[in-house]
Amino acid sequence: MAEKVPSLKDLAISISENATIIEDFLVANDRPHLSFAATGDQMLPMGPEFEHVQDARITLIGKAKLLLDLALGPIDGVKNLSFSNLHDLGALSVIYRYNIPSLVALEGETPIGEISKATGLSERRLLTVLRQLMLHHVFYEPRENCVAHTARSALLVRDPNAMDWLGHIAVECLPPTAKLSEALEVFGSTDKDNEAAFNLTFNTKENCIQYISSHPLSAKRFGGALAFLGDGDAVSYEGIVQIYPWGQLGVSKIVDVGGGRGRLSFALAEKYSDLTFVVQDQPEMGKHIEYPPHLMDRVSFEVHDFFTPQPIVAEVYLLGAVLHDWPDNKAIEIIQNLVAAMKDGARIILAENVKMQSGSQPYFFEAIIRAMDMQMLTMFNSQERTLADWKALMQKADHRLEFCRVVSPPGHFSALEFVFHT
Ligand SMILES: C[S@@+](CC[C@H](N)C(=O)[O-])C[C@H]1O[C@@H](n2cnc3c(N)ncnc32)[C@H](O)[C@@H]1O
């Protein structure tokens, strides 16, 4: 049976309806039309009071993607998917390596000759690379052989995390992606955390996390990349910060295990003054934490390896996007090291993706979860997990961990809560 799709005309009507919701909002709030201009704010606002605008945007993206794919048809669709995407990534790697965004003036335009002089790359090669990206509104050419910023390229200058993200993709992720099919053949159906495409590519027996942690530049890029990934409307903690009933925990100490730069702890500490947090991670992560002065007394950092017994007795152990980095056997080890410190009634809260059935979510959300699943496979020989996978994993780690609830704000990380009974 063929996949059911609306007609082109019905898609166009839905696109028009949702575009109208967005346009009406912009007009009513005295905001300019969305554009690619490097100046001004091109983001639609987020937050509960703008839910109808974001819903319209998410629907619009899904319908527009369907319309584009139908219009491309099978032959051009396959070419577009493989050929264009392949070279988009190649071009992005070049602009990262030569730090090209910072060589283009944020206002006005920069002659290609100037970028050529600064990078040592010929004008011809630069234009090949930059014009590929201009197809995606990363830079534009206001006059022949002159380059100017768009909102997307300017973001790479203004937000260091965006550039870290690009670097992480270009340096740590793209080469293993090219090796994925080979790795699947070489390693077979392994569950070892050091038998991923990443290991084949970098010829290392260290798992991806160990390797990245022991390379300071990679570790810095990874930290920035995680922060960037959490911005925007998907793969963010915002939903569970708002919706999960953290207030019911009362006065509690929360250990944020593998907490990175503490982004989840800081977001929660900001909203819930009864909660105190200890962020645990590897030494390198602690170096990059920026503490808002008003939260210094409620959020602290401690070096702790989560493959060793947990030293802190607390009410709650929080693991944000930690276990998805690990195959089941290692994830179980991490949990068992927590259980050793847990008292009756203590909780483990996982902030993770819950993988759904194909087609059961809007395209925008599903696309990012599918990419995360591929990312886990490629880099860590791991995976995103379904609710059934999560429950089974925790039971396998310790049968005294009882599943309590899952809170799943659409498109955001879910909170999965387990309580420990002695
Ligand atoms: C995907 S990141 C998530 C970070 C953080 N929870 C967040 O969401 O921003 C996984 C984290 O696990 C940390 N990690 C990896 N191996 C670890 C270990 N053996 N002990 C402690 N932390 C570790 C990494 O340094 C990284 O910060």
PDBQT file of the ligand as one rigid body, heavy atoms in Angstrom, charges set to zero:
ROOT
HETATM    1  C1  LIG A 501      25.564  14.418  25.615  1.00  0.00    +0.000 C 
HETATM    2  S1  LIG A 501      26.460  15.135  26.907  1.00  0.00    +0.000 S 
HETATM    3  C2  LIG A 501      25.169  15.774  27.922  1.00  0.00    +0.000 C 
HETATM    4  C3  LIG A 501      25.627  16.859  28.831  1.00  0.00    +0.000 C 
HETATM    5  C4  LIG A 501      24.544  17.533  29.660  1.00  0.00    +0.000 C 
HETATM    6  N1  LIG A 501      23.778  16.612  30.459  1.00  0.00    +0.000 N 
HETATM    7  C5  LIG A 501      23.663  18.368  28.754  1.00  0.00    +0.000 C 
HETATM    8  O1  LIG A 501      22.591  17.899  28.407  1.00  0.00    +0.000 OA
HETATM    9  O2  LIG A 501      24.081  19.466  28.378  1.00  0.00    +0.000 OA
HETATM   10  C6  LIG A 501      27.102  13.796  27.811  1.00  0.00    +0.000 C 
HETATM   11  C7  LIG A 501      28.001  14.217  28.939  1.00  0.00    +0.000 C 
HETATM   12  O3  LIG A 501      28.524  13.060  29.596  1.00  0.00    +0.000 OA
HETATM   13  C8  LIG A 501      29.824  13.385  30.024  1.00  0.00    +0.000 C 
HETATM   14  N2  LIG A 501      30.577  12.150  30.303  1.00  0.00    +0.000 N 
HETATM   15  C9  LIG A 501      31.025  11.235  29.434  1.00  0.00    +0.000 A 
HETATM   16  N3  LIG A 501      31.687  10.241  30.052  1.00  0.00    +0.000 NA
HETATM   17  C10 LIG A 501      31.638  10.545  31.367  1.00  0.00    +0.000 A 
HETATM   18  C11 LIG A 501      32.115   9.886  32.526  1.00  0.00    +0.000 A 
HETATM   19  N4  LIG A 501      32.776   8.716  32.449  1.00  0.00    +0.000 N 
HETATM   20  N5  LIG A 501      31.889  10.468  33.716  1.00  0.00    +0.000 NA
HETATM   21  C12 LIG A 501      31.221  11.644  33.802  1.00  0.00    +0.000 A 
HETATM   22  N6  LIG A 501      30.740  12.315  32.742  1.00  0.00    +0.000 NA
HETATM   23  C13 LIG A 501      30.950  11.775  31.534  1.00  0.00    +0.000 A 
HETATM   24  C14 LIG A 501      30.378  14.173  28.867  1.00  0.00    +0.000 C 
HETATM   25  O4  LIG A 501      31.521  14.912  29.232  1.00  0.00    +0.000 OA
HETATM   26  C15 LIG A 501      29.183  15.036  28.490  1.00  0.00    +0.000 C 
HETATM   27  O5  LIG A 501      29.187  16.259  29.160  1.00  0.00    +0.000 OA
ENDROOT
TORSDOF 0
